[in-house]
Amino acid sequence: MKKLLYVLGVTMALTACRSGSGENPLSGILNTISDPKEDLIGSFSERESGRIEYKIYKEDGKYFLYMEGGNGIKSETEELVDGIEVAQNTLKREFGDEWKSYVEAALVMKDEHSFGFFKVKKGYEYKGHTFTTGYYAQFWGRGDVYKVESEKIKEEVNSKNLIMTFKEYSEGDYPHFIFEDQESKKGYDFRFISDNNLGNLPILLDDDEASFGLKANPKFIGKSFNVNIVKKEVLDMGLDGNTIKSKEWVIEKISLAKVEEPKLDLPFVGEKWGGNSRIGYSVTINANGSIVIKSNYLGKNEYIIYSGRYASIMKAEDSEYYYKIDSDKMTAVDKKGNIETGCDGIIDQPCEWILK
C-alpha cells in the first residue's frame, strides 16, 4: 500500500509541473485499480485452506477459467465474460432484485451465463445465506469460495501411512489412478503410474485398446488397502504444454487391508443415468456396496460428486450437498434428509433427478 501511495504521489507531483493538456494522466491508473473484476483473478478453493480447484487469469484483455475436480481431474480452459454486462437475468435469478446493491463483479462462462464467479459484499445476507468470504461460485454446486495462495496448500509432511479405498482408474488427457483416505475422505490421484510401486498386486491390468495401455482390475475396486505414500519429484506437463518438475504423492508400499464389509440393502446394482439437457448424472453401484456418482456439463468435463461406500445419505466430496439414491431417482438433501431446492440454476425447484 505504501508503495502504491508513493507512486501516485510522484505522478501527481509530475502532473502539477506540466502545463496545458487538460488530460489527467491518473485516469488510466485509477480505472485499472477500481475495476472489481480484477479481484476475481487468482486461485480459489471451496474449502478454507483447501487445495486450489479454480484458477482465473487474464490474457490479451480476456478472462479465462481453469478448473480442477475433486480427484485431480482437470477440465478444459473456459473463457469468461463480464456478467454485469451480459447476464443480468442470471444475476437477478441468483441474487434477487437487489443484486446491484451487493454484487460488485461477475465473470460468467461465455457460452453458459448460469455458471460463473461473483465478487459480493462480505457479510451481506440474502435468503438466510451470509456471504462469508466475499467470493461466490456457481458451477457443479453453488456457494462461497475462498481465495487462496499457493503456500497455504503445501503439504506439511512428505510421508503418510493411510488406509485407503481404491476408487477407480480412468483415462483422459492423463491416466487417473484414484484412491480415497478412509479417515479424512480426501481423494488422491496417483496419475504418475510408473512412479507408483504396487508390488505384486494386480490392481491395474494391461489393456491394448486403452490410450495408456491399462485398465482397473474390477476385483479391487472398492477394496481397502494399507498404503504408504511419499512426496516424490516427478516430470509433469505445465498449462503451456512444456515439461516441468513437480513434487507429487506416489505409492511407496501397498497391501490389502483386512476389513469386514457390511451387507447392504442396495437400491440397485449397475449403472443408471439422469439429468437435463445441460447437466447429466450417472450412478454406478457395485454388488460390493461401492458407489460412484458423476456429473457432466454438456457431455464433457466429467466430475466425480461422490465415490465410496453406499449409505442412505452420502455427503458430496467437494460441495455442501448430501445425496440420496433410490431405485428410480437421485435426490440432493440436507444432512437430515430434507430435499434441497434451487439446483440446476432454478430457484425453488426440488433437487431430484429421475434415473433410468
Steps between C-alpha positions, in 0.01 A plus 500: 500500500782745591664431166175567313443831685859602424454431127174697492663789690792526259265483201285782641809713564618452141153587375503827696823597327351454154289758326221500266369168372198481734532120496529318830784243472364323809172405334631174351665398828189573707274315258727193520507490878127561535387218268360239744532222240875512554446370853356181350836419343677237708458153649197378693394204712159386625657436841693733725872415476407238239682411182456719192197395291438804279744738335393822327755686289506780245666484161483756216218681679285186536422296812537122518410229751690178560328244725635195679252248643499342844716206393746698293297466182571808288260676265551697185568872532177704477476864390317731741318823420369791708177378659390851598477578128361177354332299778273731698215245484727241659609747769140590579399133519794404719534808722154664494366836384750690717806327353654831389531607864743221592629320189811697407629292208409190301693282257279241328566234238485644151261229373302434820423804714352295786849391605758741635691678776368798692654762730247593768497717811648294782248452781193580286198277568253376239228240557665382822845463344788717620778555246793428729796532261402768250525249214224272367502235228234308313626197311452135609349643817452851629645673804774712650856438383831601654777687325821314583871541459719213381693486826182434695451163340846349533511165672670506839639145479670294233381153606166360618365160600131482413216251466361576156222384269571445131240711318566473129740510211403714200673666209476846346787732422672309783440166669313545829579241769277607787497397867322652802630528856234329713553731799510846338302405184766683298554373148845433353566465127822300452505578128879466464455126451862399445605675823263290716615172656207255503713200596339175381141626522331494155291810570555614141483266202640533148253621237624537141195707404547762773684826429756433774485120471335436837163434663378442856476149636130493602580261787681781682255791449357597839757290689699633797879524501779588741694761304825683564518811282798733458566833331721448196629723221337398171486634145170671421354715225427866569198696377711626208581143389863508612655234724549611860616341824255475790475318832203263515370224727588152373445152641813359667343186655153347482327194638142379539338598829281257689166678526163338554256645252142530629213359298295779348147527370589664168239687289639337185820353358633639173500843338216749450486848349298818556515878469390762247617644167796678662604297803511120499544257787602135520478267798693172510445257789705183528391183677769557764328822610734749331330786316616775264283803420620715209386821334583657166424826327378474138652152482854612592706596806387192693526552874475253790240616753541202734702181500499260792274269696125511444300651787145624541633859481841577348698824539638645176879517496544865399170680565244563772251249360399155622351243263242225530462226238177304447426236239366759256632842605786699652426779749714777650415532869627659820665290771155424647363372170288804407490568125707799387370751243659730244716253311586538130476880540120505558387645833246293701523200264537174701845348454401157371568320177337190349743213444460256213 
